[in-house]
Every structure is written in C-alpha cells, then in structure tokens.
Amino acid sequence: VKRKIGDLVAEIDASEKVDQDAENLLLEIADGFIDFVTHSACKMARHRGGSVVEVKDFHFTLGK
C-alpha cells in the first residue's frame, strides 16, 4: 500500500502540512533506504546459502 508522507504527517497532527518538495525528498530517501536494505538482505541470504530472503536477513542487515 502506497501512502503519502502528507497522510503520515496528518496522522500525527492534522493541522500540519508537508511541502511537495519536502515530500518528494523524503520519498527519494525512503526509496534509497529500502533499496539498500533489500539488496543487503539478499546478499546475506546468499551468504548463508539460502535461496529465499528471510526476516532474519533483514534483521541482520538492520543490526537487530
């Protein structure tokens, strides 16, 4: 489910708004973070000899 940053901000404080440029920047940052974490988790799965990326691969990548 794709949500807009503005929707998330509204959940915190309905009176607040997010500038479109700021929303675009946050979406780019989030996209890059998700790409990085997913790529790292895939590498971790391969390293352990797995053919499926599991939650533990994401936990390891995120240091949890």
Predicted model as a PDB file, atoms N, CA, C, CB and O in Angstrom, pLDDT in the B-factor column:
MODEL        1                                                                  
ATOM      1  N   VAL A   1       0.854  -1.175   0.000  1.00 50.00           N  
ATOM      2  CA  VAL A   1       0.000   0.000   0.000  1.00 50.00           C  
ATOM      3  C   VAL A   1       0.893   1.230   0.000  1.00 50.00           C  
ATOM      4  CB  VAL A   1      -0.968   0.003   1.224  1.00 50.00           C  
ATOM      5  O   VAL A   1       1.734   1.404   0.882  1.00 50.00           O  
ATOM      6  N   LYS A   2       0.703   2.066  -0.984  1.00 60.00           N  
ATOM      7  CA  LYS A   2       1.490   3.289  -1.091  1.00 60.00           C  
ATOM      8  C   LYS A   2       0.793   4.405  -0.332  1.00 60.00           C  
ATOM      9  CB  LYS A   2       1.704   3.684  -2.570  1.00 60.00           C  
ATOM     10  O   LYS A   2      -0.374   4.703  -0.586  1.00 60.00           O  
ATOM     11  N   ARG A   3       1.497   5.010   0.582  1.00 71.00           N  
ATOM     12  CA  ARG A   3       0.944   6.118   1.356  1.00 71.00           C  
ATOM     13  C   ARG A   3       1.782   7.353   1.093  1.00 71.00           C  
ATOM     14  CB  ARG A   3       0.903   5.787   2.877  1.00 71.00           C  
ATOM     15  O   ARG A   3       2.979   7.270   0.815  1.00 71.00           O  
ATOM     16  N   LYS A   4       1.147   8.466   1.183  1.00 80.00           N  
ATOM     17  CA  LYS A   4       1.855   9.726   1.011  1.00 80.00           C  
ATOM     18  C   LYS A   4       2.393  10.190   2.358  1.00 80.00           C  
ATOM     19  CB  LYS A   4       0.930  10.801   0.388  1.00 80.00           C  
ATOM     20  O   LYS A   4       1.808   9.914   3.406  1.00 80.00           O  
ATOM     21  N   ILE A   5       3.501  10.889   2.314  1.00 86.00           N  
ATOM     22  CA  ILE A   5       4.094  11.439   3.522  1.00 86.00           C  
ATOM     23  C   ILE A   5       3.082  12.359   4.212  1.00 86.00           C  
ATOM     24  CB  ILE A   5       5.405  12.206   3.193  1.00 86.00           C  
ATOM     25  O   ILE A   5       2.977  12.369   5.438  1.00 86.00           O  
ATOM     26  N   GLY A   6       2.350  13.119   3.421  1.00 84.00           N  
ATOM     27  CA  GLY A   6       1.338  14.024   3.979  1.00 84.00           C  
ATOM     28  C   GLY A   6       0.303  13.288   4.801  1.00 84.00           C  
ATOM     29  O   GLY A   6      -0.163  13.807   5.815  1.00 84.00           O  
ATOM     30  N   ASP A   7      -0.069  12.079   4.379  1.00 87.00           N  
ATOM     31  CA  ASP A   7      -1.024  11.268   5.143  1.00 87.00           C  
ATOM     32  C   ASP A   7      -0.433  10.866   6.494  1.00 87.00           C  
ATOM     33  CB  ASP A   7      -1.427  10.010   4.344  1.00 87.00           C  
ATOM     34  O   ASP A   7      -1.128  10.868   7.510  1.00 87.00           O  
ATOM     35  N   LEU A   8       0.843  10.526   6.494  1.00 88.00           N  
ATOM     36  CA  LEU A   8       1.505  10.156   7.743  1.00 88.00           C  
ATOM     37  C   LEU A   8       1.592  11.344   8.700  1.00 88.00           C  
ATOM     38  CB  LEU A   8       2.906   9.609   7.459  1.00 88.00           C  
ATOM     39  O   LEU A   8       1.363  11.204   9.901  1.00 88.00           O  
ATOM     40  N   VAL A   9       1.923  12.508   8.155  1.00 89.00           N  
ATOM     41  CA  VAL A   9       2.001  13.715   8.975  1.00 89.00           C  
ATOM     42  C   VAL A   9       0.629  14.039   9.552  1.00 89.00           C  
ATOM     43  CB  VAL A   9       2.536  14.908   8.149  1.00 89.00           C  
ATOM     44  O   VAL A   9       0.520  14.414  10.719  1.00 89.00           O  
ATOM     45  N   ALA A  10      -0.418  13.896   8.745  1.00 88.00           N  
ATOM     46  CA  ALA A  10      -1.779  14.181   9.202  1.00 88.00           C  
ATOM     47  C   ALA A  10      -2.189  13.270  10.351  1.00 88.00           C  
ATOM     48  CB  ALA A  10      -2.765  14.033   8.048  1.00 88.00           C  
ATOM     49  O   ALA A  10      -2.958  13.683  11.219  1.00 88.00           O  
ATOM     50  N   GLU A  11      -1.690  12.044  10.373  1.00 92.00           N  
ATOM     51  CA  GLU A  11      -1.983  11.136  11.487  1.00 92.00           C  
ATOM     52  C   GLU A  11      -1.374  11.643  12.783  1.00 92.00           C  
ATOM     53  CB  GLU A  11      -1.464   9.729  11.182  1.00 92.00           C  
ATOM     54  O   GLU A  11      -1.938  11.452  13.861  1.00 92.00           O  
ATOM     55  N   ILE A  12      -0.222  12.289  12.673  1.00 94.00           N  
ATOM     56  CA  ILE A  12       0.458  12.817  13.855  1.00 94.00           C  
ATOM     57  C   ILE A  12      -0.182  14.123  14.296  1.00 94.00           C  
ATOM     58  CB  ILE A  12       1.954  13.025  13.575  1.00 94.00           C  
ATOM     59  O   ILE A  12      -0.449  14.322  15.481  1.00 94.00           O  
ATOM     60  N   ASP A  13      -0.426  15.011  13.341  1.00 93.00           N  
ATOM     61  CA  ASP A  13      -1.026  16.314  13.641  1.00 93.00           C  
ATOM     62  C   ASP A  13      -1.801  16.773  12.415  1.00 93.00           C  
ATOM     63  CB  ASP A  13       0.064  17.370  14.046  1.00 93.00           C  
ATOM     64  O   ASP A  13      -1.215  17.157  11.402  1.00 93.00           O  
ATOM     65  N   ALA A  14      -3.107  16.730  12.516  1.00 91.00           N  
ATOM     66  CA  ALA A  14      -3.978  17.052  11.379  1.00 91.00           C  
ATOM     67  C   ALA A  14      -3.827  18.494  10.908  1.00 91.00           C  
ATOM     68  CB  ALA A  14      -5.421  16.794  11.747  1.00 91.00           C  
ATOM     69  O   ALA A  14      -4.206  18.813   9.781  1.00 91.00           O  
ATOM     70  N   SER A  15      -3.288  19.358  11.738  1.00 93.00           N  
ATOM     71  CA  SER A  15      -3.147  20.763  11.349  1.00 93.00           C  
ATOM     72  C   SER A  15      -1.865  21.030  10.558  1.00 93.00           C  
ATOM     73  CB  SER A  15      -3.173  21.642  12.583  1.00 93.00           C  
ATOM     74  O   SER A  15      -1.697  22.116  10.004  1.00 93.00           O  
ATOM     75  N   GLU A  16      -0.971  20.058  10.503  1.00 90.00           N  
ATOM     76  CA  GLU A  16       0.299  20.226   9.795  1.00 90.00           C  
ATOM     77  C   GLU A  16       0.183  19.797   8.337  1.00 90.00           C  
ATOM     78  CB  GLU A  16       1.403  19.427  10.486  1.00 90.00           C  
ATOM     79  O   GLU A  16      -0.582  18.892   8.004  1.00 90.00           O  
ATOM     80  N   LYS A  17       0.942  20.451   7.483  1.00 87.00           N  
ATOM     81  CA  LYS A  17       1.021  20.116   6.057  1.00 87.00           C  
ATOM     82  C   LYS A  17       2.486  19.926   5.683  1.00 87.00           C  
ATOM     83  CB  LYS A  17       0.358  21.229   5.171  1.00 87.00           C  
ATOM     84  O   LYS A  17       3.382  20.416   6.370  1.00 87.00           O  
ATOM     85  N   VAL A  18       2.717  19.212   4.589  1.00 87.00           N  
ATOM     86  CA  VAL A  18       4.076  18.975   4.105  1.00 87.00           C  
ATOM     87  C   VAL A  18       4.216  19.581   2.713  1.00 87.00           C  
ATOM     88  CB  VAL A  18       4.410  17.449   4.083  1.00 87.00           C  
ATOM     89  O   VAL A  18       3.389  19.340   1.833  1.00 87.00           O  
ATOM     90  N   ASP A  19       5.256  20.360   2.527  1.00 88.00           N  
ATOM     91  CA  ASP A  19       5.583  20.940   1.239  1.00 88.00           C  
ATOM     92  C   ASP A  19       5.836  19.808   0.232  1.00 88.00           C  
ATOM     93  CB  ASP A  19       6.822  21.879   1.352  1.00 88.00           C  
ATOM     94  O   ASP A  19       6.421  18.786   0.591  1.00 88.00           O  
ATOM     95  N   GLN A  20       5.409  19.979  -1.001  1.00 87.00           N  
ATOM     96  CA  GLN A  20       5.566  18.945  -2.030  1.00 87.00           C  
ATOM     97  C   GLN A  20       7.028  18.587  -2.266  1.00 87.00           C  
ATOM     98  CB  GLN A  20       4.937  19.406  -3.335  1.00 87.00           C  
ATOM     99  O   GLN A  20       7.354  17.415  -2.450  1.00 87.00           O  
ATOM    100  N   ASP A  21       7.923  19.595  -2.264  1.00 91.00           N  
ATOM    101  CA  ASP A  21       9.353  19.313  -2.438  1.00 91.00           C  
ATOM    102  C   ASP A  21       9.894  18.481  -1.277  1.00 91.00           C  
ATOM    103  CB  ASP A  21      10.147  20.624  -2.561  1.00 91.00           C  
ATOM    104  O   ASP A  21      10.705  17.578  -1.480  1.00 91.00           O  
ATOM    105  N   ALA A  22       9.443  18.790  -0.064  1.00 88.00           N  
ATOM    106  CA  ALA A  22       9.887  18.026   1.106  1.00 88.00           C  
ATOM    107  C   ALA A  22       9.367  16.597   1.028  1.00 88.00           C  
ATOM    108  CB  ALA A  22       9.411  18.698   2.414  1.00 88.00           C  
ATOM    109  O   ALA A  22      10.087  15.653   1.352  1.00 88.00           O  
ATOM    110  N   GLU A  23       8.121  16.436   0.599  1.00 87.00           N  
ATOM    111  CA  GLU A  23       7.548  15.094   0.462  1.00 87.00           C  
ATOM    112  C   GLU A  23       8.320  14.286  -0.575  1.00 87.00           C  
ATOM    113  CB  GLU A  23       6.058  15.177   0.072  1.00 87.00           C  
ATOM    114  O   GLU A  23       8.620  13.113  -0.353  1.00 87.00           O  
ATOM    115  N   ASN A  24       8.642  14.908  -1.705  1.00 87.00           N  
ATOM    116  CA  ASN A  24       9.411  14.219  -2.745  1.00 87.00           C  
ATOM    117  C   ASN A  24      10.783  13.809  -2.246  1.00 87.00           C  
ATOM    118  CB  ASN A  24       9.555  15.103  -3.973  1.00 87.00           C  
ATOM    119  O   ASN A  24      11.249  12.709  -2.544  1.00 87.00           O  
ATOM    120  N   LEU A  25      11.439  14.687  -1.485  1.00 90.00           N  
ATOM    121  CA  LEU A  25      12.759  14.375  -0.938  1.00 90.00           C  
ATOM    122  C   LEU A  25      12.679  13.188   0.013  1.00 90.00           C  
ATOM    123  CB  LEU A  25      13.347  15.598  -0.214  1.00 90.00           C  
ATOM    124  O   LEU A  25      13.498  12.273  -0.066  1.00 90.00           O  
ATOM    125  N   LEU A  26      11.699  13.197   0.910  1.00 89.00           N  
ATOM    126  CA  LEU A  26      11.551  12.091   1.852  1.00 89.00           C  
ATOM    127  C   LEU A  26      11.249  10.781   1.137  1.00 89.00           C  
ATOM    128  CB  LEU A  26      10.450  12.399   2.856  1.00 89.00           C  
ATOM    129  O   LEU A  26      11.738   9.726   1.542  1.00 89.00           O  
ATOM    130  N   LEU A  27      10.456  10.838   0.086  1.00 87.00           N  
ATOM    131  CA  LEU A  27      10.155   9.631  -0.682  1.00 87.00           C  
ATOM    132  C   LEU A  27      11.407   9.095  -1.378  1.00 87.00           C  
ATOM    133  CB  LEU A  27       9.058   9.917  -1.716  1.00 87.00           C  
ATOM    134  O   LEU A  27      11.597   7.880  -1.447  1.00 87.00           O  
ATOM    135  N   GLU A  28      12.255   9.975  -1.890  1.00 91.00           N  
ATOM    136  CA  GLU A  28      13.510   9.548  -2.510  1.00 91.00           C  
ATOM    137  C   GLU A  28      14.434   8.900  -1.493  1.00 91.00           C  
ATOM    138  CB  GLU A  28      14.209  10.734  -3.167  1.00 91.00           C  
ATOM    139  O   GLU A  28      15.059   7.878  -1.773  1.00 91.00           O  
ATOM    140  N   ILE A  29      14.517   9.500  -0.307  1.00 92.00           N  
ATOM    141  CA  ILE A  29      15.362   8.949   0.753  1.00 92.00           C  
ATOM    142  C   ILE A  29      14.850   7.573   1.175  1.00 92.00           C  
ATOM    143  CB  ILE A  29      15.403   9.903   1.970  1.00 92.00           C  
ATOM    144  O   ILE A  29      15.631   6.634   1.325  1.00 92.00           O  
ATOM    145  N   ALA A  30      13.543   7.460   1.364  1.00 90.00           N  
ATOM    146  CA  ALA A  30      12.952   6.180   1.764  1.00 90.00           C  
ATOM    147  C   ALA A  30      13.180   5.124   0.697  1.00 90.00           C  
ATOM    148  CB  ALA A  30      11.451   6.339   2.035  1.00 90.00           C  
ATOM    149  O   ALA A  30      13.490   3.976   1.016  1.00 90.00           O  
ATOM    150  N   ASP A  31      13.030   5.496  -0.558  1.00 91.00           N  
ATOM    151  CA  ASP A  31      13.237   4.555  -1.656  1.00 91.00           C  
ATOM    152  C   ASP A  31      14.675   4.048  -1.674  1.00 91.00           C  
ATOM    153  CB  ASP A  31      12.891   5.214  -2.998  1.00 91.00           C  
ATOM    154  O   ASP A  31      14.915   2.854  -1.853  1.00 91.00           O  
ATOM    155  N   GLY A  32      15.628   4.954  -1.487  1.00 94.00           N  
ATOM    156  CA  GLY A  32      17.035   4.564  -1.443  1.00 94.00           C  
ATOM    157  C   GLY A  32      17.336   3.647  -0.269  1.00 94.00           C  
ATOM    158  O   GLY A  32      18.094   2.686  -0.404  1.00 94.00           O  
ATOM    159  N   PHE A  33      16.740   3.944   0.886  1.00 95.00           N  
ATOM    160  CA  PHE A  33      16.937   3.122   2.075  1.00 95.00           C  
ATOM    161  C   PHE A  33      16.388   1.718   1.849  1.00 95.00           C  
ATOM    162  CB  PHE A  33      16.264   3.768   3.296  1.00 95.00           C  
ATOM    163  O   PHE A  33      17.050   0.734   2.180  1.00 95.00           O  
ATOM    164  N   ILE A  34      15.190   1.618   1.290  1.00 94.00           N  
ATOM    165  CA  ILE A  34      14.571   0.315   1.030  1.00 94.00           C  
ATOM    166  C   ILE A  34      15.401  -0.479   0.027  1.00 94.00           C  
ATOM    167  CB  ILE A  34      13.131   0.492   0.507  1.00 94.00           C  
ATOM    168  O   ILE A  34      15.592  -1.683   0.194  1.00 94.00           O  
ATOM    169  N   ASP A  35      15.893   0.189  -1.014  1.00 96.00           N  
ATOM    170  CA  ASP A  35      16.758  -0.489  -1.992  1.00 96.00           C  
ATOM    171  C   ASP A  35      18.013  -1.041  -1.324  1.00 96.00           C  
ATOM    172  CB  ASP A  35      17.150   0.474  -3.127  1.00 96.00           C  
ATOM    173  O   ASP A  35      18.394  -2.189  -1.552  1.00 96.00           O  
ATOM    174  N   PHE A  36      18.653  -0.212  -0.495  1.00 97.00           N  
ATOM    175  CA  PHE A  36      19.880  -0.618   0.181  1.00 97.00           C  
ATOM    176  C   PHE A  36      19.642  -1.810   1.105  1.00 97.00           C  
ATOM    177  CB  PHE A  36      20.455   0.550   0.974  1.00 97.00           C  
ATOM    178  O   PHE A  36      20.386  -2.789   1.063  1.00 97.00           O  
ATOM    179  N   VAL A  37      18.608  -1.727   1.936  1.00 97.00           N  
ATOM    180  CA  VAL A  37      18.329  -2.787   2.900  1.00 97.00           C  
ATOM    181  C   VAL A  37      17.958  -4.085   2.183  1.00 97.00           C  
ATOM    182  CB  VAL A  37      17.200  -2.362   3.854  1.00 97.00           C  
ATOM    183  O   VAL A  37      18.408  -5.162   2.573  1.00 97.00           O  
ATOM    184  N   THR A  38      17.142  -3.982   1.143  1.00 97.00           N  
ATOM    185  CA  THR A  38      16.738  -5.175   0.406  1.00 97.00           C  
ATOM    186  C   THR A  38      17.936  -5.828  -0.277  1.00 97.00           C  
ATOM    187  CB  THR A  38      15.666  -4.825  -0.629  1.00 97.00           C  
ATOM    188  O   THR A  38      18.087  -7.049  -0.235  1.00 97.00           O  
ATOM    189  N   HIS A  39      18.784  -5.019  -0.904  1.00 97.00           N  
ATOM    190  CA  HIS A  39      19.985  -5.553  -1.557  1.00 97.00           C  
ATOM    191  C   HIS A  39      20.890  -6.240  -0.530  1.00 97.00           C  
ATOM    192  CB  HIS A  39      20.758  -4.421  -2.283  1.00 97.00           C  
ATOM    193  O   HIS A  39      21.408  -7.328  -0.781  1.00 97.00           O  
ATOM    194  N   SER A  40      21.073  -5.603   0.614  1.00 97.00           N  
ATOM    195  CA  SER A  40      21.922  -6.184   1.657  1.00 97.00           C  
ATOM    196  C   SER A  40      21.337  -7.477   2.206  1.00 97.00           C  
ATOM    197  CB  SER A  40      22.121  -5.187   2.791  1.00 97.00           C  
ATOM    198  O   SER A  40      22.074  -8.428   2.465  1.00 97.00           O  
ATOM    199  N   ALA A  41      20.017  -7.523   2.386  1.00 97.00           N  
ATOM    200  CA  ALA A  41      19.372  -8.740   2.885  1.00 97.00           C  
ATOM    201  C   ALA A  41      19.510  -9.878   1.868  1.00 97.00           C  
ATOM    202  CB  ALA A  41      17.879  -8.474   3.193  1.00 97.00           C  
ATOM    203  O   ALA A  41      19.696 -11.034   2.249  1.00 97.00           O  
ATOM    204  N   CYS A  42      19.419  -9.553   0.589  1.00 97.00           N  
ATOM    205  CA  CYS A  42      19.611 -10.571  -0.451  1.00 97.00           C  
ATOM    206  C   CYS A  42      21.032 -11.124  -0.409  1.00 97.00           C  
ATOM    207  CB  CYS A  42      19.311  -9.983  -1.845  1.00 97.00           C  
ATOM    208  O   CYS A  42      21.238 -12.331  -0.540  1.00 97.00           O  
ATOM    209  N   LYS A  43      21.999 -10.250  -0.230  1.00 97.00           N  
ATOM    210  CA  LYS A  43      23.388 -10.693  -0.125  1.00 97.00           C  
ATOM    211  C   LYS A  43      23.574 -11.580   1.097  1.00 97.00           C  
ATOM    212  CB  LYS A  43      24.336  -9.487  -0.056  1.00 97.00           C  
ATOM    213  O   LYS A  43      24.303 -12.570   1.043  1.00 97.00           O  
ATOM    214  N   MET A  44      22.921 -11.231   2.193  1.00 96.00           N  
ATOM    215  CA  MET A  44      23.026 -12.031   3.414  1.00 96.00           C  
ATOM    216  C   MET A  44      22.417 -13.416   3.199  1.00 96.00           C  
ATOM    217  CB  MET A  44      22.328 -11.317   4.593  1.00 96.00           C  
ATOM    218  O   MET A  44      22.976 -14.417   3.647  1.00 96.00           O  
ATOM    219  N   ALA A  45      21.281 -13.473   2.518  1.00 97.00           N  
ATOM    220  CA  ALA A  45      20.647 -14.769   2.239  1.00 97.00           C  
ATOM    221  C   ALA A  45      21.571 -15.644   1.391  1.00 97.00           C  
ATOM    222  CB  ALA A  45      19.290 -14.568   1.518  1.00 97.00           C  
ATOM    223  O   ALA A  45      21.733 -16.833   1.665  1.00 97.00           O  
ATOM    224  N   ARG A  46      22.172 -15.050   0.366  1.00 96.00           N  
ATOM    225  CA  ARG A  46      23.112 -15.812  -0.471  1.00 96.00           C  
ATOM    226  C   ARG A  46      24.306 -16.283   0.345  1.00 96.00           C  
ATOM    227  CB  ARG A  46      23.592 -14.961  -1.660  1.00 96.00           C  
ATOM    228  O   ARG A  46      24.766 -17.414   0.186  1.00 96.00           O  
ATOM    229  N   HIS A  47      24.808 -15.417   1.219  1.00 96.00           N  
ATOM    230  CA  HIS A  47      25.978 -15.738   2.036  1.00 96.00           C  
ATOM    231  C   HIS A  47      25.705 -16.949   2.939  1.00 96.00           C  
ATOM    232  CB  HIS A  47      26.384 -14.519   2.888  1.00 96.00           C  
ATOM    233  O   HIS A  47      26.582 -17.790   3.135  1.00 96.00           O  
ATOM    234  N   ARG A  48      24.501 -17.031   3.480  1.00 93.00           N  
ATOM    235  CA  ARG A  48      24.178 -18.164   4.354  1.00 93.00           C  
ATOM    236  C   ARG A  48      23.721 -19.381   3.566  1.00 93.00           C  
ATOM    237  CB  ARG A  48      23.103 -17.769   5.348  1.00 93.00           C  
ATOM    238  O   ARG A  48      23.380 -20.403   4.161  1.00 93.00           O  
ATOM    239  N   GLY A  49      23.707 -19.291   2.213  1.00 96.00           N  
ATOM    240  CA  GLY A  49      23.353 -20.419   1.372  1.00 96.00           C  
ATOM    241  C   GLY A  49      21.860 -20.572   1.140  1.00 96.00           C  
ATOM    242  O   GLY A  49      21.409 -21.615   0.667  1.00 96.00           O  
ATOM    243  N   GLY A  50      21.094 -19.549   1.468  1.00 94.00           N  
ATOM    244  CA  GLY A  50      19.650 -19.628   1.292  1.00 94.00           C  
ATOM    245  C   GLY A  50      19.223 -19.218  -0.108  1.00 94.00           C  
ATOM    246  O   GLY A  50      19.926 -18.482  -0.801  1.00 94.00           O  
ATOM    247  N   SER A  51      18.075 -19.702  -0.503  1.00 94.00           N  
ATOM    248  CA  SER A  51      17.515 -19.310  -1.799  1.00 94.00           C  
ATOM    249  C   SER A  51      16.307 -18.393  -1.615  1.00 94.00           C  
ATOM    250  CB  SER A  51      17.117 -20.554  -2.611  1.00 94.00           C  
ATOM    251  O   SER A  51      15.699 -17.941  -2.586  1.00 94.00           O  
ATOM    252  N   VAL A  52      15.970 -18.128  -0.345  1.00 96.00           N  
ATOM    253  CA  VAL A  52      14.849 -17.255  -0.002  1.00 96.00           C  
ATOM    254  C   VAL A  52      15.341 -16.238   1.015  1.00 96.00           C  
ATOM    255  CB  VAL A  52      13.631 -18.071   0.558  1.00 96.00           C  
ATOM    256  O   VAL A  52      16.031 -16.594   1.970  1.00 96.00           O  
ATOM    257  N   VAL A  53      14.989 -14.977   0.815  1.00 97.00           N  
ATOM    258  CA  VAL A  53      15.330 -13.936   1.786  1.00 97.00           C  
ATOM    259  C   VAL A  53      14.337 -14.052   2.935  1.00 97.00           C  
ATOM    260  CB  VAL A  53      15.297 -12.493   1.136  1.00 97.00           C  
ATOM    261  O   VAL A  53      13.124 -14.022   2.731  1.00 97.00           O  
ATOM    262  N   GLU A  54      14.872 -14.185   4.149  1.00 97.00           N  
ATOM    263  CA  GLU A  54      14.038 -14.363   5.335  1.00 97.00           C  
ATOM    264  C   GLU A  54      14.129 -13.144   6.237  1.00 97.00           C  
ATOM    265  CB  GLU A  54      14.451 -15.624   6.103  1.00 97.00           C  
ATOM    266  O   GLU A  54      14.992 -12.283   6.065  1.00 97.00           O  
ATOM    267  N   VAL A  55      13.231 -13.091   7.193  1.00 97.00           N  
ATOM    268  CA  VAL A  55      13.198 -11.972   8.137  1.00 97.00           C  
ATOM    269  C   VAL A  55      14.543 -11.819   8.824  1.00 97.00           C  
ATOM    270  CB  VAL A  55      12.088 -12.172   9.182  1.00 97.00           C  
ATOM    271  O   VAL A  55      14.994 -10.698   9.063  1.00 97.00           O  
ATOM    272  N   LYS A  56      15.187 -12.928   9.144  1.00 96.00           N  
ATOM    273  CA  LYS A  56      16.478 -12.843   9.837  1.00 96.00           C  
ATOM    274  C   LYS A  56      17.529 -12.129   8.985  1.00 96.00           C  
ATOM    275  CB  LYS A  56      16.973 -14.245  10.207  1.00 96.00           C  
ATOM    276  O   LYS A  56      18.444 -11.513   9.532  1.00 96.00           O  
ATOM    277  N   ASP A  57      17.413 -12.202   7.659  1.00 96.00           N  
ATOM    278  CA  ASP A  57      18.350 -11.492   6.786  1.00 96.00           C  
ATOM    279  C   ASP A  57      18.162  -9.983   6.919  1.00 96.00           C  
ATOM    280  CB  ASP A  57      18.162 -11.927   5.318  1.00 96.00           C  
ATOM    281  O   ASP A  57      19.130  -9.222   6.931  1.00 96.00           O  
ATOM    282  N   PHE A  58      16.898  -9.563   7.017  1.00 96.00           N  
ATOM    283  CA  PHE A  58      16.625  -8.138   7.225  1.00 96.00           C  
ATOM    284  C   PHE A  58      17.061  -7.702   8.621  1.00 96.00           C  
ATOM    285  CB  PHE A  58      15.129  -7.839   7.019  1.00 96.00           C  
ATOM    286  O   PHE A  58      17.626  -6.621   8.785  1.00 96.00           O  
ATOM    287  N   HIS A  59      16.802  -8.535   9.625  1.00 96.00           N  
ATOM    288  CA  HIS A  59      17.221  -8.201  10.987  1.00 96.00           C  
ATOM    289  C   HIS A  59      18.728  -8.030  11.071  1.00 96.00           C  
ATOM    290  CB  HIS A  59      16.764  -9.280  11.967  1.00 96.00           C  
ATOM    291  O   HIS A  59      19.217  -7.082  11.685  1.00 96.00           O  
ATOM    292  N   PHE A  60      19.466  -8.946  10.454  1.00 95.00           N  
ATOM    293  CA  PHE A  60      20.918  -8.834  10.464  1.00 95.00           C  
ATOM    294  C   PHE A  60      21.367  -7.559   9.772  1.00 95.00           C  
ATOM    295  CB  PHE A  60      21.554 -10.048   9.794  1.00 95.00           C  
ATOM    296  O   PHE A  60      22.239  -6.846  10.269  1.00 95.00           O  
ATOM    297  N   THR A  61      20.773  -7.277   8.629  1.00 94.00           N  
ATOM    298  CA  THR A  61      21.134  -6.077   7.860  1.00 94.00           C  
ATOM    299  C   THR A  61      20.882  -4.818   8.672  1.00 94.00           C  
ATOM    300  CB  THR A  61      20.344  -6.018   6.543  1.00 94.00           C  
ATOM    301  O   THR A  61      21.678  -3.880   8.634  1.00 94.00           O  
ATOM    302  N   LEU A  62      19.780  -4.797   9.403  1.00 95.00           N  
ATOM    303  CA  LEU A  62      19.403  -3.614  10.181  1.00 95.00           C  
ATOM    304  C   LEU A  62      20.039  -3.594  11.563  1.00 95.00           C  
ATOM    305  CB  LEU A  62      17.902  -3.543  10.318  1.00 95.00           C  
ATOM    306  O   LEU A  62      19.838  -2.648  12.325  1.00 95.00           O  
ATOM    307  N   GLY A  63      20.807  -4.635  11.892  1.00 93.00           N  
ATOM    308  CA  GLY A  63      21.501  -4.666  13.167  1.00 93.00           C  
ATOM    309  C   GLY A  63      20.589  -4.956  14.340  1.00 93.00           C  
ATOM    310  O   GLY A  63      20.845  -4.502  15.455  1.00 93.00           O  
ATOM    311  N   LYS A  64      19.535  -5.701  14.101  1.00 83.00           N  
ATOM    312  CA  LYS A  64      18.604  -6.019  15.193  1.00 83.00           C  
ATOM    313  C   LYS A  64      18.866  -7.387  15.737  1.00 83.00           C  
ATOM    314  CB  LYS A  64      17.162  -5.922  14.729  1.00 83.00           C  
ATOM    315  O   LYS A  64      18.181  -7.827  16.660  1.00 83.00           O  
TER     316      LYS A  64                                                      
ENDMDL                                                                          
END                                                                             
